[in-house]
Amino acid sequence: MKSFASDNYSGIHPEILDAIQHANTQHEISYGDDFYTAKALELFENLFGNVKVLYTFNGTGANIVSLKCCTLPFQSVICAETAHINSDECGAPTQNIGSSLLTLPTPDGKLTPELIKPLLTRIGNVHNTQPKVISISQSTELGTVYSIDELNTLCRFAHENGLYVHLDGARISNAVASLDVSLKKTTVDCGVDIMSFGGTKNGLMIGEAVLIFNDKLKENAPYFQKQTAQLFSKNRFIAAQFIALLTNDLWKRMALHSNRMAQLLATEVGKIPGVKVTRSVDANAVFAIIPTHAIEALQNKYRFYVWDEQTKELRWMCSFDTTEAEVMDFAATLRQLVEKGQ
Ligand SMILES: Cc1ncc(COP(=O)(O)O)c(C=O)c1O
């Protein structure tokens, strides 16, 4: 099956699979007190400096653990309406942290101080949940990427207002590859307090890392991880994958490739009359509107989702293993279908 549906439709990168195999030789101490978890921590410290690292099975789990670290049950989380924590996690974050999400419509998936300010008018009022954290996604669910300036501004604003910054980094590799600056400069140096470092959408079999930079958030994190059923007894198999991901910049090589495939896809489909690329292609997602008669026929050959059922806006995701030939065939198929219907 050929797919542009999601970057988690892809398989496991061979170097990651080798790393799992390599970790499968002998007994190791369980629950993260093993050699591989220590080695992965060393690699994360080399990249980010002082950081506490915990692992989760999935991105939803990473968001729950992170937000739990930042909030008490009467405190709330500010996020974009399009944020995965709001639109695609079945209420898991709010169910687990016991409080609400304050959602904001955005033109491009990104939050700004101007958008957030109106939510901060009832601080100290016992009748209202108290905003405590701004949650952003990098790259966003709309395929856009916050610039360093935007991150600096947002984090400064958050801290001036007593708020933490949580970054949902399910696709942080794609965002950082796109910005072409170091992981550290685009996260902790901007003031991010806690983030996830995505694995599954960039070549891993399973696992995400929660990276905690703010010392205040570190102490309770392992207990929240355990209480939310995200502590893997055989953690070495997640850690081994991250060792491979962080070695020789595998994370970046894969992300650069999927971003490049998205650029190629946008360029090729953009040449077809009647096809409109609707959003800035900053990372590995392409959003587009095509003549409606072509949607189903195209889906018969390539899997993808209709992002917005009202407007029929489509989303196409590229992965580390998307090939140029697939992109060219996809665009050629779309052109044929569009022309057939004219
Ligand atoms: C931005 C973002 N965050 C979090 C997740 C959650 O990941 P999972 O499906 O592994 O829970 C996803 C998955 O699509 C995502 O796109």
The ligand as a Tripos MOL2 file, in Angstrom:
@<TRIPOS>MOLECULE
LIG
   16    16     1     0     0
SMALL
NO_CHARGES

@<TRIPOS>ATOM
      1 C1          1.2840   16.6350   16.8700 C.3       1 LIG1
      2 C2          0.9660   15.2920   17.4430 C.ar      1 LIG1
      3 N1          1.1020   15.0870   18.7590 N.ar      1 LIG1
      4 C3          0.8360   13.9130   19.3330 C.ar      1 LIG1
      5 C4          0.4190   12.8380   18.5830 C.ar      1 LIG1
      6 C5          0.0340   11.5740   19.3080 C.3       1 LIG1
      7 O1          0.7490   10.4760   18.9810 O.3       1 LIG1
      8 P1          0.1820    9.0000   19.2890 P.3       1 LIG1
      9 O2         -0.7670    8.6660   18.2240 O.co2     1 LIG1
     10 O3          1.4440    8.2050   19.2610 O.co2     1 LIG1
     11 O4         -0.4300    9.0030   20.6520 O.co2     1 LIG1
     12 C6          0.2630   12.9740   17.2020 C.ar      1 LIG1
     13 C7         -0.1930   11.8350   16.3790 C.2       1 LIG1
     14 O5         -0.7000   11.9620   15.2930 O.2       1 LIG1
     15 C8          0.5350   14.2450   16.6170 C.ar      1 LIG1
     16 O6          0.3640   14.4580   15.3010 O.3       1 LIG1
@<TRIPOS>BOND
     1     1     2 1
     2     2     3 ar
     3     2    15 ar
     4     3     4 ar
     5     4     5 ar
     6     5     6 1
     7     5    12 ar
     8     6     7 1
     9     7     8 1
    10     8     9 2
    11     8    10 1
    12     8    11 1
    13    12    13 1
    14    12    15 ar
    15    13    14 2
    16    15    16 1
@<TRIPOS>SUBSTRUCTURE
     1 LIG1         1 GROUP 0 **** ****
